[in-house]
Amino acid sequence: MFKLIRFIIIIIIIIINPVFAKTLDDRESVGLVIYNRDLGMVQERRVVNLDDGANRIDFHHIAPGVYGNTVSIMPLIDSEKAKSKIHTRAVTYNFDLVNQEKMLQTYTGRWFSFTADEANYSGRLLHFDATHIFLQPDTTDPMVLVVERGKLKEMFYPGLPEGLFTRPMLRWEVEADKKFDDLTVELAYLTGGITWMCDYRGELIGDSLALSANFTIANDINLSFPKASITLVAGKPHRSDDPAGGGSAVNDELSDKRAIASGSQTRSPGERLDEYYRYRLPNPIDLHNGQTVQVPFFSQRKVRVERRYVYPHLLDDRIVRTKIRFKNDNSFWSEPSALPEGEIGLYRKDKDAALIFIGEDAVSGTPVGGEVELDLGTAFDLTARRIRVAQARPARDRQEETWRIEAVNGKDVPVTIYVEQRVYGYYTVTAADLDGKAVHPEKDAADRLYFPMAIPARSSATLNWTVSYGY
């Protein structure tokens, strides 16, 4: 009975509201520009028909996390005269999706019907809470009926309230000076819920690293993108609501969206765009809701690495770190390109040619000519101990510290341990010796020195230095 009533109501609504918004669900082409901080720019082409006069076009298949102020709808017409005949009046992003709580809120004070405990109820909804519904079955009778919400089976409403939607939607209100059939429009907007990173894999072979990489794209948007042409942008664009820097995106890509949507082939491993790098995937891919997709970036390439053993600043647990460095230069690329930030897994083959995992680290975004440093973890056969020998204040504006490092090399080969020392203010290293022989620190940065400790195989060494600080 109630299903029949609901059907009749729908028929009545159709009769009294003969004009509906045109809807467009089919996407002619899809382009994605994805930033590596949970942000993407969706760029689509859709075909619409415009009547002479006022039109209201509803676009479905819209991401639920749209930044409303970034929406752009652009008719693709070569003729400027034809473009002048299309006038956008408003673009509205409708994202308040319907659920039971919102329906009950909207229908409070109104008539609706439901079933519970195999019984049918109808009346004016007076109030509801988490456990009960308060209903007035007869508006001429003050009696109130209380029904447990846990027993509800079906609820019937006269219609969907204004302002609530079953799925995200963009509404384009546009006026045309003439009729347009099969007009292609380009729809673009920024949304959260999609990101990418670079996953590197490296195999240490002697003093070389055989490196390969994949792009990993994660789609957490409740929307799929079929046959999407994808461009990945490396960098951290600033947003006005992110004063610390590194927020989501700017509209720089809007001017380039036609090339992306058309599926242009990449010309080099990475193309500079303003202060960023972009990487165009050569072929469209299907990127479905909740899916993670890996796409090859580059195949295995060898690069020479420098191994360094580092004893970090003020570390007193005897741990020496193993690090490797390599340059991102022409010896690595046929065409120079930045390395995007990501993670790297490091491996080495043992004497039986079995591949063994030896560590992982993060790769910072590295420009052409920059240096990548990776931490392999603890150097098992190397230990060190730091001792502060003396501390003095020879003058009111000067302080001196003397440090000693006692290190042991348990390896069968000589090694050099680089002892890190953080410095500040106006400083001078007044003395430094390794087992009585003078040594000179390397200055890695304005606030960081490294003292080299060359230690023979299966031996030990002692490093002393004094640093003076002025104020």
VMD Tcl script that draws the C-alpha trace (Angstrom):
set ca {
  {0.00 0.00 0.00}
  {2.74 2.45 0.99}
  {4.79 1.60 -2.11}
  {1.72 2.41 -4.24}
  {1.30 5.74 -2.41}
  {4.98 6.55 -3.01}
  {4.60 5.74 -6.73}
  {1.53 7.99 -7.02}
  {3.42 10.84 -5.28}
  {6.30 10.53 -7.72}
  {3.85 10.65 -10.69}
  {2.22 13.77 -9.24}
  {5.61 15.47 -8.81}
  {6.46 14.72 -12.44}
  {3.14 16.15 -13.62}
  {3.42 19.40 -11.66}
  {7.16 19.84 -12.40}
  {7.54 19.19 -16.13}
  {10.93 21.00 -16.42}
  {13.99 19.28 -14.93}
  {17.69 20.05 -15.11}
  {19.56 18.24 -17.82}
  {22.03 15.73 -16.38}
  {25.33 14.59 -17.84}
  {27.04 11.46 -16.56}
  {29.23 10.42 -19.51}
  {32.79 11.71 -19.53}
  {34.23 12.01 -23.02}
  {37.81 12.21 -21.69}
  {39.43 12.38 -18.26}
  {42.71 14.03 -17.28}
  {44.27 14.07 -13.81}
  {47.05 16.29 -12.54}
  {48.11 14.72 -9.23}
  {50.26 16.41 -6.58}
  {52.20 14.42 -4.02}
  {50.37 15.91 -1.06}
  {46.81 14.54 -1.18}
  {45.61 16.75 -3.98}
  {44.54 16.34 -7.56}
  {43.16 18.43 -10.39}
  {40.40 16.66 -12.29}
  {40.06 17.72 -15.93}
  {37.26 16.28 -18.04}
  {35.54 16.87 -21.33}
  {31.80 16.34 -21.51}
  {29.22 16.93 -24.23}
  {26.11 19.00 -23.52}
  {23.17 20.45 -25.44}
  {22.11 24.03 -24.77}
  {18.74 25.48 -25.64}
  {18.25 29.08 -26.68}
  {17.73 30.88 -23.37}
  {18.25 29.73 -19.79}
  {19.72 26.27 -19.16}
  {20.53 24.28 -16.05}
  {23.05 21.47 -16.55}
  {23.78 18.96 -13.76}
  {27.14 17.17 -13.91}
  {27.29 13.93 -11.95}
  {30.34 11.67 -11.38}
  {31.97 14.44 -9.35}
  {34.55 13.89 -6.61}
  {33.04 14.41 -3.12}
  {36.02 16.48 -1.91}
  {35.88 19.32 -4.45}
  {37.39 22.67 -3.50}
  {34.38 24.66 -4.69}
  {36.27 27.86 -5.48}
  {38.47 26.04 -8.03}
  {35.69 24.84 -10.35}
  {36.02 25.91 -13.98}
  {33.59 25.13 -16.85}
  {34.86 26.19 -20.27}
  {33.05 25.66 -23.60}
  {35.51 24.46 -26.24}
  {34.64 26.61 -29.23}
  {37.20 27.95 -31.67}
  {35.14 30.95 -32.66}
  {35.26 33.89 -30.24}
  {31.95 35.05 -31.68}
  {30.30 31.76 -30.76}
  {31.83 31.87 -27.27}
  {30.27 35.29 -26.71}
  {26.82 33.71 -27.07}
  {27.30 31.56 -23.91}
  {26.99 33.32 -20.53}
  {27.57 31.48 -17.24}
  {25.20 32.69 -14.54}
  {26.28 30.42 -11.68}
  {28.20 27.24 -10.91}
  {27.07 25.43 -7.76}
  {28.76 22.49 -6.06}
  {26.10 20.39 -4.29}
  {27.66 18.05 -1.76}
  {25.15 17.80 1.14}
  {24.39 14.11 0.64}
  {21.22 12.55 1.96}
  {21.17 10.14 4.92}
  {18.58 9.06 7.46}
  {19.50 11.71 10.04}
  {19.23 14.55 7.52}
  {15.92 13.24 6.20}
  {14.49 13.10 9.73}
  {15.77 16.60 10.46}
  {14.18 17.95 7.28}
  {10.85 16.20 7.89}
  {10.50 17.24 11.54}
  {7.10 18.90 11.73}
  {5.96 17.26 8.49}
  {4.01 14.16 7.54}
  {5.77 10.90 6.68}
  {5.28 7.13 6.91}
  {7.27 4.09 8.01}
  {6.97 0.44 9.03}
  {8.15 -1.09 12.32}
  {7.34 -4.44 13.98}
  {5.35 -5.45 10.89}
  {3.02 -2.49 11.49}
  {2.49 0.60 9.33}
  {2.73 4.09 10.82}
  {2.08 7.54 9.46}
  {1.79 10.95 11.02}
  {3.53 14.21 11.77}
  {7.12 13.81 12.95}
  {7.40 15.78 16.20}
  {10.90 14.88 17.30}
  {13.54 12.15 17.16}
  {16.68 11.18 19.04}
  {19.21 8.36 18.83}
  {16.75 5.72 20.08}
  {13.17 6.89 19.48}
  {10.84 8.62 17.03}
  {7.99 10.77 18.39}
  {5.00 10.76 16.03}
  {1.56 12.43 16.09}
  {-0.66 10.05 14.06}
  {-3.64 12.46 13.91}
  {-3.20 16.21 13.74}
  {-6.61 16.68 15.40}
  {-5.61 14.43 18.33}
  {-2.76 15.44 20.70}
  {-1.79 11.79 21.29}
  {1.94 11.12 20.70}
  {3.23 7.74 19.57}
  {6.81 6.74 20.54}
  {8.51 4.14 18.32}
  {11.96 2.59 18.84}
  {14.28 3.44 15.94}
  {15.92 0.02 16.17}
  {12.67 -1.55 15.00}
  {12.34 0.56 11.86}
  {12.29 -1.36 8.57}
  {11.08 1.03 5.87}
  {10.57 4.78 5.83}
  {8.56 6.63 3.21}
  {9.01 10.33 2.46}
  {6.97 12.38 -0.05}
  {10.16 13.42 -1.82}
  {13.80 14.40 -1.56}
  {14.02 17.76 0.28}
  {15.50 20.75 -1.49}
  {19.23 21.04 -0.73}
  {19.87 17.32 -0.19}
  {21.41 15.15 -2.90}
  {21.98 11.47 -3.45}
  {25.47 12.05 -4.89}
  {27.84 14.99 -5.40}
  {26.86 17.20 -8.30}
  {27.99 20.33 -10.11}
  {25.17 22.51 -11.40}
  {25.91 24.89 -14.28}
  {23.35 27.63 -14.83}
  {24.06 29.09 -18.24}
  {22.28 31.28 -20.75}
  {22.76 30.84 -24.48}
  {21.88 33.30 -27.23}
  {21.25 30.40 -29.57}
  {20.87 26.62 -29.52}
  {24.04 24.50 -29.24}
  {23.97 20.76 -30.01}
  {26.78 18.42 -28.90}
  {28.81 21.20 -27.36}
  {32.04 20.00 -25.72}
  {32.84 21.67 -22.41}
  {35.93 21.29 -20.29}
  {35.31 20.80 -16.58}
  {38.16 21.27 -14.09}
  {38.43 21.37 -10.29}
  {40.76 20.57 -7.41}
  {39.96 17.80 -4.97}
  {41.55 15.99 -2.06}
  {41.76 12.23 -1.66}
  {44.28 11.42 -4.37}
  {48.06 11.38 -4.15}
  {51.21 9.82 -5.54}
  {54.76 9.09 -4.54}
  {57.85 7.55 -6.09}
  {58.92 4.08 -4.95}
  {62.59 3.39 -5.62}
  {64.42 0.07 -5.50}
  {68.20 -0.10 -5.32}
  {70.65 -3.02 -5.43}
  {74.17 -2.36 -4.15}
  {76.79 -3.88 -6.44}
  {80.30 -3.01 -5.27}
  {80.61 0.78 -5.34}
  {77.54 1.12 -7.61}
  {73.81 1.27 -7.02}
  {71.47 -0.29 -9.59}
  {68.41 1.91 -9.22}
  {64.87 1.62 -10.61}
  {61.62 3.38 -9.75}
  {57.85 3.23 -10.04}
  {55.19 5.87 -9.64}
  {52.60 4.76 -7.07}
  {49.20 6.46 -7.38}
  {46.57 6.05 -4.64}
  {42.93 6.97 -5.29}
  {40.91 7.36 -2.07}
  {38.23 9.41 -3.80}
  {34.82 7.76 -3.96}
  {34.99 8.02 -7.74}
  {36.66 6.08 -10.54}
  {38.52 7.62 -13.46}
  {38.41 5.42 -16.58}
  {41.16 5.76 -19.19}
  {42.58 8.82 -17.46}
  {45.50 10.76 -18.91}
  {47.68 11.41 -15.88}
  {50.35 13.98 -15.08}
  {52.23 13.80 -11.77}
  {53.59 17.04 -10.29}
  {56.58 17.01 -7.93}
  {56.78 19.93 -5.54}
  {54.82 21.51 -2.72}
  {52.64 24.35 -3.98}
  {51.55 26.87 -1.38}
  {47.90 27.51 -0.57}
  {46.54 30.66 1.00}
  {45.22 28.71 4.00}
  {48.59 27.00 4.52}
  {51.01 29.72 5.71}
  {53.63 27.16 6.72}
  {54.03 26.24 3.06}
  {53.54 23.01 1.17}
  {49.75 22.89 0.98}
  {47.73 21.82 -2.00}
  {47.75 23.43 -5.39}
  {47.47 26.48 -7.50}
  {45.73 26.97 -10.79}
  {48.96 26.97 -12.79}
  {47.94 23.70 -14.40}
  {44.65 25.05 -15.73}
  {46.41 26.74 -18.61}
  {48.00 23.44 -19.56}
  {45.00 21.16 -19.24}
  {44.29 20.79 -22.95}
  {47.64 19.11 -23.57}
  {47.10 16.78 -20.64}
  {43.55 15.83 -21.55}
  {44.63 14.99 -25.07}
  {47.07 12.38 -23.76}
  {50.31 13.96 -24.98}
  {53.37 11.74 -24.79}
  {56.10 12.63 -22.35}
  {59.14 14.26 -23.93}
  {61.61 13.63 -21.10}
  {61.75 11.89 -17.70}
  {60.68 15.12 -16.03}
  {59.63 18.49 -17.42}
  {60.06 21.70 -15.46}
  {56.85 23.65 -14.88}
  {57.39 26.95 -13.09}
  {58.92 25.87 -9.73}
  {57.81 22.26 -10.08}
  {58.55 19.17 -12.14}
  {55.89 17.17 -13.90}
  {55.93 13.63 -15.19}
  {53.40 12.69 -17.83}
  {52.42 9.05 -18.02}
  {52.71 7.96 -21.66}
  {49.44 5.98 -21.72}
  {46.00 6.46 -20.14}
  {45.21 4.17 -17.20}
  {42.07 3.09 -15.34}
  {42.20 4.46 -11.80}
  {39.31 3.05 -9.81}
  {37.94 4.03 -6.41}
  {40.10 2.71 -3.56}
  {42.78 1.51 -5.96}
  {46.55 1.85 -5.84}
  {48.32 1.63 -9.20}
  {52.04 1.36 -9.92}
  {53.42 2.68 -13.20}
  {57.12 2.30 -14.20}
  {59.17 5.50 -13.95}
  {62.55 4.20 -15.12}
  {64.19 0.79 -15.37}
  {67.37 -0.26 -13.63}
  {70.27 2.18 -14.05}
  {73.66 2.13 -12.36}
  {75.13 5.07 -10.53}
  {78.40 5.28 -8.56}
  {77.96 5.72 -4.81}
  {80.20 6.90 -2.01}
  {79.95 5.01 1.28}
  {80.42 6.99 4.50}
  {80.41 5.92 8.13}
  {78.99 8.67 10.33}
  {78.99 9.02 14.11}
  {76.09 11.43 14.71}
  {76.28 14.49 16.92}
  {76.08 13.85 20.70}
  {75.06 10.22 20.21}
  {76.30 8.26 23.23}
  {75.03 4.74 22.48}
  {78.11 3.75 20.41}
  {76.13 3.52 17.15}
  {77.90 4.40 13.91}
  {75.60 4.89 10.92}
  {76.30 3.63 7.40}
  {75.35 6.07 4.65}
  {75.71 6.15 0.88}
  {75.67 9.17 -1.42}
  {75.25 9.64 -5.13}
  {74.83 12.56 -7.51}
  {71.75 13.15 -9.62}
  {73.71 14.21 -12.70}
  {74.30 13.30 -16.34}
  {76.02 10.05 -15.40}
  {72.60 8.89 -14.23}
  {70.22 10.35 -16.83}
  {70.47 10.61 -20.60}
  {68.34 13.74 -20.15}
  {68.75 15.44 -16.74}
  {65.68 15.27 -14.50}
  {64.78 15.91 -10.89}
  {64.21 12.90 -8.65}
  {60.78 13.10 -6.96}
  {60.49 12.46 -3.24}
  {59.66 8.90 -2.24}
  {60.91 5.82 -0.44}
  {63.69 3.46 -1.42}
  {64.25 -0.17 -0.52}
  {67.90 -1.27 -0.63}
  {69.13 -4.78 -1.38}
  {72.35 -6.72 -1.90}
  {73.04 -10.23 -3.20}
  {74.86 -12.65 -0.92}
  {77.49 -15.17 -2.03}
  {74.70 -17.53 -3.19}
  {73.23 -14.77 -5.39}
  {70.18 -14.52 -3.13}
  {68.78 -11.00 -2.83}
  {68.87 -9.73 0.77}
  {67.02 -6.66 2.06}
  {69.50 -4.35 3.84}
  {67.42 -1.28 4.65}
  {65.16 1.48 3.44}
  {65.10 5.25 3.61}
  {63.30 8.31 2.27}
  {64.47 10.15 -0.82}
  {63.95 13.90 -0.68}
  {63.03 15.74 -3.87}
  {66.43 16.18 -5.51}
  {67.10 18.65 -8.33}
  {69.49 18.07 -11.21}
  {73.01 18.24 -9.83}
  {71.80 17.57 -6.28}
  {73.03 14.83 -3.99}
  {71.03 11.95 -2.51}
  {72.11 10.60 0.88}
  {70.64 7.33 2.15}
  {70.92 5.83 5.62}
  {71.57 2.06 5.58}
  {71.41 1.70 9.35}
  {73.97 0.62 11.95}
  {77.54 -0.33 11.02}
  {77.79 -3.57 12.98}
  {81.62 -3.75 13.24}
  {82.15 -0.10 14.15}
  {81.63 1.46 17.56}
  {82.38 4.86 19.05}
  {82.10 6.65 22.37}
  {81.91 10.42 22.94}
  {83.35 12.04 26.08}
  {83.31 15.70 27.04}
  {86.77 16.19 28.50}
  {86.50 19.83 29.57}
  {84.21 22.84 29.56}
  {85.33 26.35 30.48}
  {84.42 30.03 30.16}
  {87.72 31.89 29.70}
  {85.87 35.19 29.23}
  {82.35 36.49 29.78}
  {81.62 36.34 26.04}
  {83.49 33.12 25.27}
  {83.00 29.43 26.02}
  {85.25 26.44 25.25}
  {84.50 22.72 25.02}
  {86.93 19.83 24.56}
  {85.64 16.51 23.23}
  {87.13 13.06 22.78}
  {85.93 10.24 20.54}
  {87.18 6.69 21.11}
  {86.35 4.50 18.10}
  {86.95 0.83 17.28}
  {87.11 -0.72 13.80}
  {86.33 -4.43 13.89}
  {86.40 -4.82 10.10}
  {89.13 -6.54 8.10}
  {89.69 -3.35 6.06}
  {90.60 0.20 7.08}
  {87.69 2.66 7.34}
  {87.12 6.34 7.94}
  {84.46 7.37 10.44}
  {83.15 10.93 10.07}
  {82.38 12.40 13.49}
  {79.59 14.95 13.32}
  {79.76 18.09 15.46}
  {77.01 20.71 15.49}
  {78.26 24.25 16.05}
  {76.62 27.63 16.64}
  {77.38 31.34 16.83}
  {80.93 32.55 16.21}
  {83.09 29.48 16.66}
  {86.70 28.44 16.14}
  {88.21 24.96 16.25}
  {91.33 25.75 18.26}
  {92.82 22.23 18.23}
  {92.07 18.83 16.69}
  {94.20 15.68 16.55}
  {93.81 11.99 15.75}
  {96.18 9.90 17.86}
  {98.42 12.92 18.18}
  {98.36 13.95 14.49}
  {96.57 17.12 13.45}
  {93.28 16.73 11.56}
  {91.07 19.32 9.87}
  {87.27 19.14 9.95}
  {85.09 19.27 6.85}
  {82.40 21.94 6.86}
  {79.18 20.37 5.58}
  {76.90 23.28 6.48}
  {77.01 26.53 8.44}
  {76.18 24.65 11.64}
  {77.80 21.26 11.01}
  {81.37 19.94 10.96}
  {82.71 16.45 10.27}
  {86.03 15.26 11.73}
  {87.49 12.33 9.72}
  {88.83 9.39 11.77}
  {90.94 7.08 9.57}
  {91.23 3.77 11.47}
  {93.30 0.76 10.34}
  {91.70 -2.69 10.09}
  {90.94 -4.32 13.47}
  {92.23 -1.33 15.33}
  {91.13 1.66 17.38}
  {91.78 5.41 17.38}
  {91.20 8.47 19.56}
  {90.11 11.88 18.30}
  {90.35 15.06 20.39}
  {89.24 18.56 19.54}
  {88.50 21.86 21.21}
  {85.97 24.39 19.93}
  {85.64 27.96 21.16}
  {82.34 29.88 20.93}
  {82.02 33.66 20.99}
  {78.88 35.66 21.69}
}
mol new
graphics top color blue
foreach p $ca { graphics top sphere $p radius 0.5 }
foreach p [lrange $ca 0 end-1] q [lrange $ca 1 end] { graphics top cylinder $p $q radius 0.2 }
display resetview
